[in-house]
Amino acid sequence: QTYERLDIILVDDGSPDGCGSICDKWEKEDIRINAIHKQNGGLSDARNAGIASAKGDYIVFVDSDDWLHPQMIETLYTTVKMEQADVAECRFQKSSSYIKGDTIDITSINRQYFTEEDAMRALIRENPIKQTVWNKIYKRSVTCGILFEVGKCHEDEFWTYQVIGRANKVIYLDEALYYYFQRQDSIMGQGFSLKRIDALEGRLERLKYIEENFPNLTLEAKLNLFYLCLYYLQKAIKEQEKTVKDEAIKRVEKLMNNISFSRAEVKSLSFKEKHWVNLAAKSPLKCAEQRNRLGIGVR
């Protein structure tokens, strides 16, 4: 990294393949590196261990198989310091091969500025603010006390909205500085999985948070969760393994019972939105089946 004043924390989450010794090797070669060894507890537990050991005023997360543009930290750190922001986010680029990244002029990057409510709205829409935790820099004070949900897949769904909700100012930089490598055998690279329903639980927690703290965004957050539930229900219907299919349908329908639209909210919806909300109120399963027949939402 072009920015060198780093506290680099390598968390060995009980790795069985020699990663721990590699971490120890680098710790000896670079005084900025601190290797932590712990029993396997999953990604959330590893992130929490890293947060607990962090000494800096700002935090950045990097997943183990991803990499950064050489100027990523410098760019994000300079931005939050200059603009007195709490969070700064950059674009990311998916790739199956290493990219170093060309030298960039930091001052020429297009930026968007968001207040708390605007940032939360952009997060709900995932445009341009994304749910992912690793393409951002955070002022440590806005993350204080917010831990990742241990044992959950999609752990960022339970975490990011809480940090964005605390941030007085969020900045989005329209430049790909984080490089995301996705293996085909990873959880995110797989097809339908019961683990992925954790995302719905995270969105439900986010909806409750928004209802309490950003009431103007409640309807948009409800619709976001509603359509995501339908999407997972549609995927579950197409699942070949009956045990997985039945459990998925049961879990998603149970989650959908927590989404209720008032008469005023329904009245404000578009014709298509009213159709799906009213049909799902009678039978979420029939609603998902109809969307599958029409080829809506799931290919």
SULCORWO-V771396 format. One line per field, one symbol per residue. psi: psi as a letter, one per 20 degrees, with the letter a starting at -180 (. if undefined). Layout:
BEGIN
psi = ???
END
This chain:
BEGIN
psi = qhoimqoooooomkpjjjhghgghghhhioiipoppprqpjrgghgghhgghipiriqppqpqhjrrqqhjgggggghghggilrhqpqrrqppqjqppgpqpqohiippqqpprghhghghggiloiprhqiikrppphhiipioqqopjpqlhhhigghhghhiphpppppmpoippopoqhjrgiirbpqhhiihhhgghghggggghhhmhijgghhghghghhggghggghhiphoggggggggggghghhiiopprghgghirrggggghghghhgohghghgghghikpgp.
END
